[in-house]
Amino acid sequence: MVGLGGLGSAAAYWLARRGVNVVGFEQFELGHVRGASHDHSRIIRRSYHTPEYVRLTAQAYDAWRAVEAESRQRMITITGGIDLFPPGAAIDHSTYTSSLMAERVPYEWIDGAEVRRRWPAFAAGNLVTDDVMAVYSPQTGIVPAGQGTQVMQELATARGATLHGNTPVRAIRPVAGEVDIVTDDGVCRVGSVIVAADAWTSRVLQQLDIQIPLAVTREQVSYFPRSDLTGFGVGSFPVWIWMDDPSYYGFPVFGDLTAVKAAEDCGGAEVDPDRRTFEPDAGMEQRLQQFLERLLGAGFGAPRSVTCLYTLTSDRDFVLDRLPDYPQISVALGAAHGFKFASWFGRTLAGLACGEPVPDELAPFAFTRPSLHAPIDRSAWFV
Ligand SMILES: Cc1cc2nc3c(=O)[nH]c(=O)nc-3n(C[C@H](O)[C@H](O)[C@H](O)COP(=O)(O)OP(=O)(O)OC[C@H]3O[C@@H](n4cnc5c(N)ncnc54)[C@H](O)[C@@H]3O)c2cc1C
């Protein structure tokens, strides 16, 4: 493995489960906060904009359940979730309702009045008016980013995998159907490699003269303290997503039990992953706080923010495939919505790395698909 974030750690785990000899390399310390798989929480949901994604979400839950069973730790916390569509929303609600219907996944189509009735916290704001519609998904929940990644690393190690932190891979060289992995410690020859390097994917692929357009953005999530958190706990407050441009999302109180977490989707500036900063962006915080007070009313204190990197493909679909010219090298990219699928990515990558046929369901994530090689267009990210 090149990269031991959520996806690479999952691949190490699922490969070790097969009894394969696994070695993984991470350029920073294991559990670092410089990539995309840290912090308390990530949304897991069945509601998606295509039937293919909706179908795959069933496997995403299933693959996390396997991690739960082996680790005896909870990975999925069910909260219920609402995708909120204001009139004229930038994101088309019918792609969600039709995809859920096509896959026979239960949901409710409710109006703003019903949202306020079920979750009174939204009645304190003035944004969820009666003409705002929502897809309510009872299966929506939370998976723990940092903890989930660590658990998969521990399970992989317990099954015999060797995971190296603080060991940057300087080069990967295909050699006669195998691959040489070059680090400062020397060269390691392996039968196949999984590149799960997210924001650094272009750097790794460059060595093979392969390029795909990717946008790396510096995003941030913010924790807003509140003197009274009644009505914001799991069970009385849902995961929510505002399906417009700009798009915002938030969680019930989870992990940090003193605050309400929220964030903007695709609100950050493009950065170089090695030159980015970690200070909160005051402008993003202010924008988010103003939105949050319109949505949920006043009463939020000054936030604590955590930065994180998005790696966006042109079509915001995943990359999950073997390289056409080097089938011994597989590439995985979560396109800034991959953590809910992390364990499924791992299970699928294990099959690819062991030379199994590429499942048909991966066709939308093929490396050769034309939309992946199209120029970056931000509007394609709002799906
Ligand atoms: C703010 C934010 C909110 C998100 N919310 C959600 C959500 O609600 N639901 C959801 O499903 N997804 C969400 N995502 C997306 C999700 O977190 C990512 O898709 C996922 O974490 C990507 O995992 P990864 O392992 O590919 O990337 P990373 O965790 O970044 O791992 C890549 C690793 O590769 C290492 N690496 C790179 N190059 C080298 C090298 N040469 N040698 C050795 N190591 C190397 C890096 O150091 C890094 O650790 C969110 C992301 C962010 C940033």
The ligand as a Gaussian input file, in Angstrom:
#p B3LYP/6-31G(d) Opt

LIG

0 1
 C      -13.844000      17.932000       5.653000
 C      -14.149000      16.596000       5.020000
 C      -15.396000      16.038000       5.197000
 C      -15.708000      14.803000       4.613000
 N      -16.939000      14.263000       4.840000
 C      -17.212000      13.046000       4.342000
 C      -18.435000      12.394000       4.695000
 O      -19.257000      12.948000       5.462000
 N      -18.655000      11.142000       4.198000
 C      -17.741000      10.504000       3.395000
 O      -18.012000       9.387000       2.976000
 N      -16.566000      11.084000       3.051000
 C      -16.285000      12.335000       3.505000
 N      -15.101000      12.941000       3.209000
 C      -14.171000      12.282000       2.268000
 C      -13.347000      11.227000       2.931000
 O      -12.906000      11.662000       4.187000
 C      -12.192000      10.838000       2.008000
 O      -12.703000      10.459000       0.737000
 C      -11.365000       9.696000       2.573000
 O      -11.008000       9.950000       3.893000
 C      -10.138000       9.500000       1.716000
 O       -9.329000       8.524000       2.313000
 P       -7.900000       8.216000       1.722000
 O       -7.348000       7.105000       2.515000
 O       -8.008000       8.052000       0.256000
 O       -7.118000       9.586000       1.930000
 P       -6.126000      10.041000       3.099000
 O       -6.692000       9.768000       4.413000
 O       -5.702000      11.427000       2.810000
 O       -4.899000       9.033000       2.910000
 C       -3.942000       9.138000       1.880000
 C       -2.626000       8.849000       2.545000
 O       -1.603000       8.656000       1.585000
 C       -0.390000       9.126000       2.162000
 N        0.579000       9.290000       1.099000
 C        0.471000      10.081000       0.011000
 N        1.558000       9.992000      -0.764000
 C        2.400000       9.106000      -0.150000
 C        3.701000       8.587000      -0.429000
 N        4.368000       8.951000      -1.532000
 N        4.246000       7.696000       0.427000
 C        3.573000       7.290000       1.542000
 N        2.349000       7.760000       1.878000
 C        1.770000       8.646000       1.046000
 C       -0.835000      10.434000       2.833000
 O        0.071000      10.905000       3.759000
 C       -2.168000      10.006000       3.437000
 O       -2.067000       9.552000       4.749000
 C      -14.752000      14.154000       3.797000
 C      -13.472000      14.699000       3.631000
 C      -13.164000      15.909000       4.242000
 C      -11.800000      16.470000       4.040000

